Amino acid sequence: MNAGQTDLRTRFEAAFMPNYGVPPVALARGEGSRVWGADGREYLDLIGGIAVSSLGHAHPAIVRAVSEQVATLAHTSNLYLHEQEVLLAERLLGLLGAPGRVFLCNSGAEANECAYKLAVKYGKATGRTYFVATENGFHGRTMGALSLTGKASIREPFGPFPVDVRFVPFDDVDALKAAVTDQCAAVFLEPTQGEAGVVPASEGYLTAVREICDATGALLVADEVQSAIGRAGHWFAHQADGFTPDILTLAKGLGGGMPIGAVVGFGPAGTIYEKGDHGSTFGGNPVSCAAALAVLDTIDSENLLAHVRTVGDRLARGVAAVDHPLLTGVRGRGLWRAILLAEPKAAQVQAAAERAGFLVNAVQPAAVRLAPPLVITSEEIDAFLAALPAILTEAADA
């Protein structure tokens, strides 16, 4: 590591709270699916800012949209409206193809906080006293979102929480049916669990969840913070999974790198809030909305949904074809995949990949997450696949 990298990491450690540790690489710039470190070293970005950089880095459409908007009107607060937020809300509802109402915020955690408050208000109005969420699910680190997150190691240091949340195994219909009664306000889940290691539901599970919620009157909240906006090869993952939630949460790839989140309430769930019930000073700001519109326009005009399915399948087939004792398989959809390992050596794979010029994420001890920009090329995928056996060997020997 050269002086530039070392100096920035030292300064980071001295200036920031220690919750992140010290990241291993200091990035200076990016273009397309590639980024360059402060030392000038080039990397193929296969994590995309944790599924955020949907159009890669410095995409001309986002650069143009953000530059023009910030030079025109950068902020209004929620005291005033502006056209970009209206256009974005209309566009999301059009892509969803169902009547609903939108709330715009700044992040996935904020989107899930909004959904949580909607469900709390619904529960109070209907006499419902508890929530159901899934084990190993992840909905954010703010207190409301954390109360719904089924990972004990990050929940327990900050409890107790203000509401009763009952956790059930993901992808277990019988367990969910036993847990959800007419006293349950809402079921929160990810159609595919992201932080658990890109774990998809089995066929029929999500439609069964919908049926259970319909039978009991519980709201179904789908957290698509990671899985939407083309990541899984569809605008929204639930559209391919054959169900419609009552509340949908979005963020990450929607802004293509700019901070934005969104909540959609379908039908009656869209009008649970009354004036003054919720708000966000920065939510739906003109610059982030302009970026989001550029992302949606580009995915549409460049037919990126089909591209994601094609190159995502190419990536999955290529990983599956690698014969290596450390590799046991691959799972996921589109350009959202996890490489599965025979031993808990994901951190070593991440480090070896970095040394080889690829950025990946050790999302679980034995699972490596890949969430590259949606614009990644077949040639770039092939370059990673060619390097993967040596990366695995280096990690296995570490």
RODO-2510 file (C-alpha; in nm, 4 decimals, decimal comma):
residues 398
     n   res          X          Y          Z
     1     m     0,0000     0,0000     0,0000
     2     n     0,1524     0,3314    -0,1023
     3     a     0,1758     0,6533     0,0973
     4     g    -0,1508     0,7949    -0,0402
     5     q    -0,3556     0,4958     0,0732
     6     t    -0,1776     0,4721     0,4084
     7     d    -0,2130     0,8434     0,4821
     8     l    -0,5865     0,8516     0,4088
     9     r    -0,6516     0,5420     0,6176
    10     t    -0,4544     0,6874     0,9091
    11     r    -0,6448     1,0157     0,8885
    12     f    -0,9764     0,8285     0,8600
    13     e    -0,9016     0,6291     1,1742
    14     a    -0,8160     0,9453     1,3668
    15     a    -1,1210     1,1446     1,2542
    16     f    -1,4083     0,8931     1,2455
    17     m    -1,5954     0,6880     1,5020
    18     p    -1,4738     0,3259     1,4964
    19     n    -1,8020     0,1653     1,3822
    20     y    -1,6648     0,0839     1,0338
    21     g    -1,3144    -0,0068     1,1359
    22     v    -1,0800     0,1251     0,8667
    23     p    -1,1804     0,0353     0,5095
    24     p    -0,9005    -0,1398     0,3200
    25     v    -0,9065     0,0762     0,0058
    26     a    -0,9284     0,4528    -0,0419
    27     l    -1,1073     0,5276    -0,3697
    28     a    -1,0394     0,8417    -0,5709
    29     r    -1,2507     0,8187    -0,8861
    30     g    -1,4616     0,5888    -1,1009
    31     e    -1,5807     0,5421    -1,4560
    32     g    -1,8290     0,2804    -1,5684
    33     s    -1,7736    -0,0417    -1,3759
    34     r    -1,4202     0,0535    -1,2763
    35     v    -1,2771     0,2553    -0,9903
    36     w    -0,9286     0,3805    -0,9082
    37     g    -0,7684     0,3972    -0,5677
    38     a    -0,5826     0,6914    -0,4194
    39     d    -0,2656     0,5111    -0,5277
    40     g    -0,3854     0,5018    -0,8887
    41     r    -0,4573     0,1278    -0,8852
    42     e    -0,7528     0,0139    -1,0988
    43     y    -1,0285    -0,2211    -0,9779
    44     l    -1,3337    -0,3799    -1,1362
    45     d    -1,6167    -0,2826    -0,9024
    46     l    -1,8267    -0,5940    -0,8366
    47     i    -2,0120    -0,4595    -0,5330
    48     g    -2,1295    -0,1241    -0,6698
    49     g    -2,1414     0,0643    -0,3418
    50     i    -2,3532    -0,2207    -0,1944
    51     a    -2,5946    -0,2437    -0,4892
    52     v    -2,6193     0,1353    -0,5183
    53     s    -2,4215     0,2339    -0,8289
    54     s    -2,6778     0,0979    -1,0718
    55     l    -2,5351     0,2824    -1,3729
    56     g    -2,1766     0,2548    -1,2572
    57     h    -1,9588     0,5561    -1,1910
    58     a    -1,9732     0,8957    -1,3620
    59     h    -2,2499     0,7854    -1,5979
    60     p    -2,3196     1,0751    -1,8370
    61     a    -2,6960     1,0662    -1,7774
    62     i    -2,6563     1,1073    -1,4003
    63     v    -2,3777     1,3649    -1,4344
    64     r    -2,5943     1,5713    -1,6689
    65     a    -2,9127     1,5399    -1,4623
    66     v    -2,7448     1,6255    -1,1316
    67     s    -2,5367     1,9109    -1,2770
    68     e    -2,8355     2,0747    -1,4434
    69     q    -3,0570     2,0342    -1,1398
    70     v    -2,8089     2,1586    -0,8801
    71     a    -2,7526     2,4647    -1,0983
    72     t    -3,1276     2,5257    -1,1111
    73     l    -3,2774     2,4291    -0,7734
    74     a    -3,0980     2,2087    -0,5221
    75     h    -3,3346     2,2096    -0,2240
    76     t    -3,6905     2,3070    -0,1360
    77     s    -3,7676     2,1221     0,1926
    78     n    -4,1131     1,9718     0,2330
    79     l    -4,2667     2,3178     0,2727
    80     y    -4,2759     2,3453    -0,1072
    81     l    -4,3135     2,1028    -0,3942
    82     h    -4,1185     2,0746    -0,7162
    83     e    -4,1723     1,8990    -1,0471
    84     q    -3,8944     1,6420    -1,0182
    85     e    -4,0472     1,4761    -0,7114
    86     v    -4,3899     1,4611    -0,8754
    87     l    -4,2411     1,3118    -1,1917
    88     l    -4,0543     1,0505    -0,9896
    89     a    -4,3561     0,9470    -0,7834
    90     e    -4,5669     0,9194    -1,0984
    91     r    -4,2957     0,7192    -1,2712
    92     l    -4,2648     0,4712    -0,9838
    93     l    -4,6402     0,4187    -0,9690
    94     g    -4,6472     0,3678    -1,3449
    95     l    -4,3738     0,1037    -1,3271
    96     l    -4,5557    -0,0691    -1,0426
    97     g    -4,8819    -0,0692    -1,2371
    98     a    -5,1015    -0,0381    -0,9277
    99     p    -5,2732     0,2496    -0,7484
   100     g    -5,0751     0,3833    -0,4564
   101     r    -4,9124     0,6789    -0,2845
   102     v    -4,5417     0,7584    -0,2470
   103     f    -4,3238     0,9011     0,0302
   104     l    -3,9679     1,0059    -0,0562
   105     c    -3,6789     0,9981     0,1896
   106     n    -3,3004     0,9593     0,1866
   107     s    -3,2078     0,5961     0,2549
   108     g    -3,3249     0,2405     0,2992
   109     a    -3,3311     0,2647     0,6781
   110     e    -3,5490     0,5767     0,6540
   111     a    -3,7797     0,4019     0,4091
   112     n    -3,8224     0,1148     0,6523
   113     e    -3,8763     0,3577     0,9412
   114     c    -4,1593     0,5111     0,7402
   115     a    -4,3094     0,1683     0,6698
   116     y    -4,2727     0,0782     1,0383
   117     k    -4,4619     0,3918     1,1448
   118     l    -4,7362     0,3219     0,8898
   119     a    -4,7761    -0,0265     1,0354
   120     v    -4,7760     0,1058     1,3936
   121     k    -5,0556     0,3487     1,3085
   122     y    -5,2478     0,0753     1,1288
   123     g    -5,2052    -0,1537     1,4291
   124     k    -5,3311     0,1074     1,6740
   125     a    -5,6336     0,1788     1,4563
   126     t    -5,7236    -0,1905     1,4302
   127     g    -5,6246    -0,3171     1,7743
   128     r    -5,3226    -0,5146     1,6535
   129     t    -5,0347    -0,5486     1,8956
   130     y    -4,7308    -0,7122     1,7354
   131     f    -4,5191    -0,7530     1,4223
   132     v    -4,3647    -1,0541     1,2484
   133     a    -4,0280    -1,0451     1,0720
   134     t    -3,7805    -1,3064     0,9551
   135     e    -3,4682    -1,4437     1,1143
   136     n    -3,1535    -1,3077     0,9465
   137     g    -3,3571    -1,0363     0,7757
   138     f    -3,2002    -0,6912     0,7563
   139     h    -3,3999    -0,3673     0,7452
   140     g    -3,1559    -0,1069     0,8754
   141     r    -2,9795     0,0198     1,1860
   142     t    -3,2034     0,3034     1,3036
   143     m    -3,4087     0,2029     1,6076
   144     g    -3,7352     0,1220     1,4316
   145     a    -3,5692    -0,0607     1,1430
   146     l    -3,3339    -0,2367     1,3839
   147     s    -3,6274    -0,3648     1,5874
   148     l    -3,7389    -0,5528     1,2742
   149     t    -3,3911    -0,6831     1,1880
   150     g    -3,3490    -1,0504     1,2712
   151     k    -2,9785    -1,0492     1,3468
   152     a    -2,9215    -1,0791     1,7204
   153     s    -2,5615    -0,9572     1,7140
   154     i    -2,6614    -0,6104     1,5960
   155     r    -3,0027    -0,5945     1,7716
   156     e    -2,9268    -0,7006     2,1248
   157     p    -2,6786    -0,4263     2,2218
   158     f    -2,9519    -0,1654     2,1602
   159     g    -3,2649    -0,3292     2,3031
   160     p    -3,5234    -0,3303     2,4434
   161     f    -3,7345    -0,2099     2,1536
   162     p    -4,0689    -0,0303     2,1684
   163     v    -4,2795    -0,2910     1,9883
   164     d    -4,3261    -0,6666     2,0062
   165     v    -4,1551    -0,8259     1,7035
   166     r    -4,1719    -1,2035     1,6619
   167     f    -3,9117    -1,3618     1,4379
   168     v    -3,9738    -1,6693     1,2252
   169     p    -3,7406    -1,8627     0,9923
   170     f    -3,7303    -1,7223     0,6399
   171     d    -3,8923    -1,9390     0,3727
   172     d    -4,0961    -2,1404     0,6273
   173     v    -4,4666    -2,1141     0,5486
   174     d    -4,5803    -2,3194     0,8474
   175     a    -4,3826    -2,1075     1,0929
   176     l    -4,5247    -1,7887     0,9430
   177     k    -4,8798    -1,9220     0,9481
   178     a    -4,8432    -2,0080     1,3173
   179     a    -4,7033    -1,6648     1,4013
   180     v    -4,9450    -1,4401     1,2091
   181     t    -5,2880    -1,3956     1,3693
   182     d    -5,5537    -1,1271     1,3578
   183     q    -5,3501    -0,9489     1,6276
   184     c    -5,0514    -0,9052     1,3940
   185     a    -5,0173    -0,5551     1,2484
   186     a    -4,7657    -0,6356     0,9753
   187     v    -4,5218    -0,8859     0,8305
   188     f    -4,1875    -0,7393     0,7236
   189     l    -3,9600    -0,9337     0,4897
   190     e    -3,7179    -0,9119     0,2005
   191     p    -3,8225    -1,1156    -0,1062
   192     t    -3,4568    -1,2195    -0,1167
   193     q    -3,2542    -1,1715     0,1990
   194     g    -2,9582    -0,9523     0,1098
   195     e    -2,7320    -0,9194     0,4128
   196     a    -2,7978    -1,2846     0,5001
   197     g    -2,6058    -1,3753     0,1850
   198     v    -2,8437    -1,3173    -0,1094
   199     v    -3,0862    -1,5896    -0,0004
   200     p    -3,3896    -1,6192    -0,2331
   201     a    -3,7267    -1,7528    -0,1262
   202     s    -3,8355    -2,0868    -0,2673
   203     e    -4,1108    -2,0998    -0,5264
   204     g    -4,4525    -2,0364    -0,3757
   205     y    -4,3325    -1,8946    -0,0432
   206     l    -4,4092    -1,5298    -0,1164
   207     t    -4,7544    -1,5981    -0,2582
   208     a    -4,8222    -1,7996     0,0573
   209     v    -4,7113    -1,5004     0,2667
   210     r    -4,9569    -1,2848     0,0730
   211     e    -5,2372    -1,5320     0,1387
   212     i    -5,1575    -1,5476     0,5121
   213     c    -5,1637    -1,1684     0,5389
   214     d    -5,4908    -1,1505     0,3460
   215     a    -5,6504    -1,4103     0,5718
   216     t    -5,5496    -1,2320     0,8932
   217     g    -5,5606    -0,8676     0,7863
   218     a    -5,1906    -0,8085     0,8537
   219     l    -5,0068    -0,5673     0,6261
   220     l    -4,7375    -0,7196     0,4055
   221     v    -4,4304    -0,4973     0,3846
   222     a    -4,1735    -0,5900     0,1182
   223     d    -3,8264    -0,4494     0,1736
   224     e    -3,6795    -0,4122    -0,1752
   225     v    -3,4062    -0,1712    -0,0780
   226     q    -3,1498    -0,3987    -0,2476
   227     s    -3,3562    -0,6092    -0,4872
   228     a    -3,5407    -0,3434    -0,6904
   229     i    -3,4553    -0,1079    -0,9766
   230     g    -3,3234    -0,3806    -1,2043
   231     r    -3,0897    -0,5521    -0,9593
   232     a    -3,2661    -0,8895    -0,9940
   233     g    -3,3511    -0,8432    -1,3632
   234     h    -3,6937    -0,6814    -1,3113
   235     w    -3,8004    -0,3335    -1,2081
   236     f    -3,9090    -0,4800    -0,8749
   237     a    -3,8350    -0,8326    -0,7563
   238     h    -4,1870    -0,8901    -0,6265
   239     q    -4,3211    -0,8550    -0,9810
   240     a    -4,1375    -1,1749    -1,0759
   241     d    -4,2315    -1,3430    -0,7479
   242     g    -4,6045    -1,3219    -0,8203
   243     f    -4,7331    -1,1075    -0,5344
   244     t    -4,8054    -0,7437    -0,4526
   245     p    -4,7233    -0,6077    -0,1072
   246     d    -4,9264    -0,3517     0,0850
   247     i    -4,6150    -0,1419     0,1425
   248     l    -4,2926    -0,1403    -0,0610
   249     t    -3,9626     0,0141     0,0463
   250     l    -3,6927     0,1227    -0,1993
   251     a    -3,3528     0,2947    -0,1930
   252     k    -2,9962     0,2034    -0,2993
   253     g    -2,9995     0,1641    -0,6798
   254     l    -3,2848     0,4113    -0,7254
   255     g    -3,0504     0,7098    -0,7055
   256     g    -2,7543     0,5558    -0,8859
   257     g    -2,5229     0,6947    -0,6162
   258     m    -2,7288     0,9882    -0,4940
   259     p    -2,9050     0,9388    -0,1570
   260     i    -3,2734     0,8637    -0,1985
   261     g    -3,5323     0,6239    -0,0609
   262     a    -3,8980     0,5703    -0,1355
   263     v    -4,1999     0,4079     0,0250
   264     v    -4,5065     0,3077    -0,1742
   265     g    -4,8332     0,2320    -0,0009
   266     f    -5,0726     0,0399    -0,2245
   267     g    -5,4469     0,0936    -0,2018
   268     p    -5,5636     0,1797     0,1533
   269     a    -5,2061     0,1579     0,2872
   270     g    -5,1234     0,4670     0,0820
   271     t    -5,3537     0,6866     0,2908
   272     i    -5,2782     0,5681     0,6458
   273     y    -5,0814     0,8838     0,7183
   274     e    -5,2558     1,2128     0,7789
   275     k    -5,1050     1,5590     0,7489
   276     g    -4,8207     1,5982     0,9976
   277     d    -4,7723     1,2263     1,0677
   278     h    -4,4327     1,1998     0,9016
   279     g    -4,1765     1,4090     0,7178
   280     s    -3,8217     1,4573     0,5939
   281     t    -3,6376     1,7860     0,5403
   282     f    -3,4136     1,6476     0,2673
   283     g    -3,6397     1,3686     0,1400
   284     g    -3,7304     1,4013    -0,2259
   285     n    -3,4840     1,6828    -0,2852
   286     p    -3,4650     1,7963    -0,6493
   287     v    -3,1087     1,6739    -0,7125
   288     s    -3,1665     1,3174    -0,5913
   289     c    -3,4979     1,3027    -0,7759
   290     a    -3,3295     1,4164    -1,0965
   291     a    -3,0693     1,1427    -1,0530
   292     a    -3,3386     0,8811    -0,9921
   293     l    -3,5282     0,9852    -1,3034
   294     a    -3,2051     0,9573    -1,5037
   295     v    -3,1508     0,6070    -1,3650
   296     l    -3,5025     0,4947    -1,4583
   297     d    -3,4825     0,6550    -1,8043
   298     t    -3,1454     0,4922    -1,8756
   299     i    -3,2506     0,1458    -1,7599
   300     d    -3,5492     0,1765    -1,9904
   301     s    -3,3793     0,3296    -2,2951
   302     e    -3,0771     0,0968    -2,2825
   303     n    -3,2863    -0,2163    -2,2155
   304     l    -3,0818    -0,2897    -1,9064
   305     l    -3,3348    -0,5271    -1,7496
   306     a    -3,2716    -0,7790    -2,0279
   307     h    -2,8981    -0,7078    -2,0081
   308     v    -2,8985    -0,7791    -1,6341
   309     r    -3,0680    -1,1140    -1,6884
   310     t    -2,8239    -1,2081    -1,9656
   311     v    -2,4974    -1,1120    -1,7984
   312     g    -2,6275    -1,2235    -1,4582
   313     d    -2,6878    -1,5707    -1,5958
   314     r    -2,3441    -1,5605    -1,7566
   315     l    -2,1905    -1,4757    -1,4207
   316     a    -2,3809    -1,7501    -1,2381
   317     r    -2,2980    -2,0153    -1,4996
   318     g    -1,9335    -1,9138    -1,4972
   319     v    -1,9047    -1,9354    -1,1189
   320     a    -2,0861    -2,2696    -1,1131
   321     a    -1,8435    -2,4049    -1,3740
   322     v    -1,5398    -2,3357    -1,1569
   323     d    -1,4082    -2,6572    -1,0067
   324     h    -1,2431    -2,5629    -0,6795
   325     p    -1,2556    -2,7262    -0,3341
   326     l    -1,3379    -2,3935    -0,1645
   327     l    -1,6372    -2,3269    -0,3917
   328     t    -1,9691    -2,4995    -0,3263
   329     g    -2,2108    -2,3017    -0,5442
   330     v    -2,3723    -1,9739    -0,6367
   331     r    -2,7194    -1,8321    -0,5698
   332     g    -2,9223    -1,5220    -0,6427
   333     r    -3,0780    -1,3574    -0,9463
   334     g    -2,9719    -1,1079    -1,2085
   335     l    -2,6657    -0,9108    -1,1031
   336     w    -2,7184    -0,9941    -0,7361
   337     r    -2,5320    -1,3124    -0,6522
   338     a    -2,3510    -1,4870    -0,3690
   339     i    -2,0534    -1,7154    -0,4174
   340     l    -2,0866    -1,9939    -0,1589
   341     l    -1,7804    -2,1333     0,0144
   342     a    -1,7021    -2,4643     0,1817
   343     e    -1,5225    -2,2850     0,4671
   344     p    -1,5724    -1,9487     0,6425
   345     k    -1,3142    -1,7766     0,4255
   346     a    -1,5164    -1,4970     0,2677
   347     a    -1,2903    -1,2308     0,4191
   348     q    -0,9874    -1,4014     0,2673
   349     v    -1,1620    -1,4188    -0,0717
   350     q    -1,2434    -1,0479    -0,0504
   351     a    -0,8804    -0,9656     0,0288
   352     a    -0,7431    -1,1904    -0,2457
   353     a    -0,9878    -1,0445    -0,4981
   354     e    -0,8804    -0,6933    -0,4035
   355     r    -0,5154    -0,7837    -0,4616
   356     a    -0,6170    -0,9210    -0,8023
   357     g    -0,8004    -0,5990    -0,8919
   358     f    -1,1624    -0,6879    -0,8076
   359     l    -1,3869    -0,5431    -0,5363
   360     v    -1,6282    -0,7962    -0,3816
   361     n    -1,8015    -0,8187    -0,0431
   362     a    -1,7656    -1,0785     0,2320
   363     v    -2,1317    -1,0528     0,3285
   364     q    -2,1286    -1,3689     0,5443
   365     p    -1,8393    -1,5840     0,6707
   366     a    -1,8938    -1,8372     0,3895
   367     a    -2,0645    -1,6170     0,1289
   368     v    -1,9200    -1,3494    -0,1007
   369     r    -2,1683    -1,0975    -0,2433
   370     l    -2,1518    -0,9642    -0,5988
   371     a    -2,3683    -0,6650    -0,6952
   372     p    -2,1890    -0,4912    -0,9814
   373     p    -2,3256    -0,1976    -1,1804
   374     l    -2,6088    -0,2971    -1,4140
   375     v    -2,3976    -0,1721    -1,7057
   376     i    -2,1155    -0,4216    -1,6500
   377     t    -2,0135    -0,5930    -1,9723
   378     s    -1,9780    -0,9590    -2,0605
   379     e    -1,6067    -0,9022    -2,1103
   380     e    -1,5727    -0,7627    -1,7586
   381     i    -1,7669    -1,0583    -1,6174
   382     d    -1,5366    -1,2955    -1,8068
   383     a    -1,2279    -1,1212    -1,6685
   384     f    -1,3467    -1,1892    -1,3136
   385     l    -1,4378    -1,5483    -1,3933
   386     a    -1,0921    -1,6073    -1,5391
   387     a    -0,9306    -1,4732    -1,2213
   388     l    -1,1635    -1,6518    -0,9762
   389     p    -0,9803    -1,9877    -0,9460
   390     a    -0,6545    -1,8193    -0,8480
   391     i    -0,8395    -1,5928    -0,6044
   392     l    -0,9994    -1,8954    -0,4391
   393     t    -0,6655    -2,0760    -0,4167
   394     e    -0,4981    -1,7783    -0,2544
   395     a    -0,7878    -1,7474    -0,0066
   396     a    -0,7839    -2,1185     0,0728
   397     d    -0,4126    -2,1045     0,1521
   398     a    -0,4398    -1,7898     0,3677
***
